[in-house]
Amino acid sequence: MYYRGSAAAVIVYDITKLESFQTLKKWVKELKEHGPEDIVVAIAGNKNDLGDIREVPMKEAKEFAESIAAIFIETSARNAVNVEELFQKISKQIPPLQNAEVESNDSFKLTRQPNPTTRRCC
Ligand SMILES: Nc1nc2c(ncn2[C@@H]2O[C@H](COP(=O)(O)OP(=O)(O)OP(=O)(O)O)[C@@H](O)[C@H]2O)c(=O)[nH]1
């Protein structure tokens, strides 16, 4: 997981694999211990089109997410269900950058190069 300087992290588990949910908890611990303090965490229970072979109850996952103040949503990457909603929820929680942050964000403005024909020789 690469999270240095990240504003948000999406941790995905497979609702049909309990083991993936246990692994997710380890990633959450790692993030809380070493990640940015104000990072927005989103938990996505993927493959919710496979509800008939579900191993992770939605209630359990939702309660866990609430306990760590994370966004929670079940998705289906296969059926494109709730994927956009996931990113919308995240974008609503990321605070807008202050002007000072924008300027000191290792970024630079792209400006037009001076027209070479206007350059004068000394
Ligand atoms: N039914 C269903 N299958 C999915 C969904 N998302 C991914 N898959 C399938 O799950 C398999 C693994 O998908 P990957 O994108 O490789 O995910 P991964 O986390 O790298 O792999 P796994 O740990 O094996 O799940 C592929 O066969 C995908 O088609 C989903 O929402 N629903």
The ligand as an SDF file (V2000), in Angstrom:
LIG
                    3D

 32 34  0  0  0  0  0  0  0  0999 V2000
  -18.6330  -11.3800   -9.5790 N   0  0  0  0  0  0  0  0  0  0  0  0
  -17.7080  -10.4320   -9.5020 C   0  0  0  0  0  0  0  0  0  0  0  0
  -16.4480  -10.7190   -9.8370 N   0  0  0  0  0  0  0  0  0  0  0  0
  -15.5150   -9.7300   -9.7400 C   0  0  0  0  0  0  0  0  0  0  0  0
  -15.8280   -8.4280   -9.2840 C   0  0  0  0  0  0  0  0  0  0  0  0
  -14.6980   -7.6950   -9.2700 N   0  0  0  0  0  0  0  0  0  0  0  0
  -13.7290   -8.4910   -9.7040 C   0  0  0  0  0  0  0  0  0  0  0  0
  -14.2180   -9.7240   -9.9920 N   0  0  0  0  0  0  0  0  0  0  0  0
  -13.4950  -10.8870  -10.4790 C   0  0  0  0  0  0  0  0  0  0  0  0
  -12.6280  -11.3200   -9.4570 O   0  0  0  0  0  0  0  0  0  0  0  0
  -11.4160  -11.8300  -10.0280 C   0  0  0  0  0  0  0  0  0  0  0  0
  -10.2320  -11.1320   -9.4160 C   0  0  0  0  0  0  0  0  0  0  0  0
  -10.2540   -9.8050   -9.8090 O   0  0  0  0  0  0  0  0  0  0  0  0
   -8.9860   -8.9110   -9.6950 P   0  0  0  0  0  0  0  0  0  0  0  0
   -9.2970   -7.5840  -10.2480 O   0  0  0  0  0  0  0  0  0  0  0  0
   -7.8350   -9.6690  -10.2930 O   0  0  0  0  0  0  0  0  0  0  0  0
   -8.8480   -8.7560   -8.1450 O   0  0  0  0  0  0  0  0  0  0  0  0
   -7.6590   -9.1760   -7.1800 P   0  0  0  0  0  0  0  0  0  0  0  0
   -7.9570   -8.5770   -5.8520 O   0  0  0  0  0  0  0  0  0  0  0  0
   -6.3650   -8.8090   -7.8110 O   0  0  0  0  0  0  0  0  0  0  0  0
   -7.7900  -10.7470   -7.1160 O   0  0  0  0  0  0  0  0  0  0  0  0
   -8.4550  -11.7560   -6.0940 P   0  0  0  0  0  0  0  0  0  0  0  0
   -7.7460  -11.5740   -4.7880 O   0  0  0  0  0  0  0  0  0  0  0  0
   -8.1900  -13.0910   -6.7210 O   0  0  0  0  0  0  0  0  0  0  0  0
   -9.9310  -11.4520   -5.9940 O   0  0  0  0  0  0  0  0  0  0  0  0
  -11.5330  -11.6250  -11.5340 C   0  0  0  0  0  0  0  0  0  0  0  0
  -11.9760  -12.8330  -12.0990 O   0  0  0  0  0  0  0  0  0  0  0  0
  -12.6030  -10.5610  -11.6580 C   0  0  0  0  0  0  0  0  0  0  0  0
  -13.3270  -10.6650  -12.8370 O   0  0  0  0  0  0  0  0  0  0  0  0
  -17.1960   -8.1720   -8.9290 C   0  0  0  0  0  0  0  0  0  0  0  0
  -17.5870   -7.0850   -8.5040 O   0  0  0  0  0  0  0  0  0  0  0  0
  -18.0770   -9.2110   -9.0610 N   0  0  0  0  0  0  0  0  0  0  0  0
  1  2  1  0
  2  3  2  0
  2 32  1  0
  3  4  1  0
  4  5  2  0
  4  8  1  0
  5  6  1  0
  5 30  1  0
  6  7  2  0
  7  8  1  0
  8  9  1  0
  9 10  1  0
  9 28  1  0
 10 11  1  0
 11 12  1  0
 11 26  1  0
 12 13  1  0
 13 14  1  0
 14 15  2  0
 14 16  1  0
 14 17  1  0
 17 18  1  0
 18 19  2  0
 18 20  1  0
 18 21  1  0
 21 22  1  0
 22 23  2  0
 22 24  1  0
 22 25  1  0
 26 27  1  0
 26 28  1  0
 28 29  1  0
 30 31  2  0
 30 32  1  0
M  END
$$$$
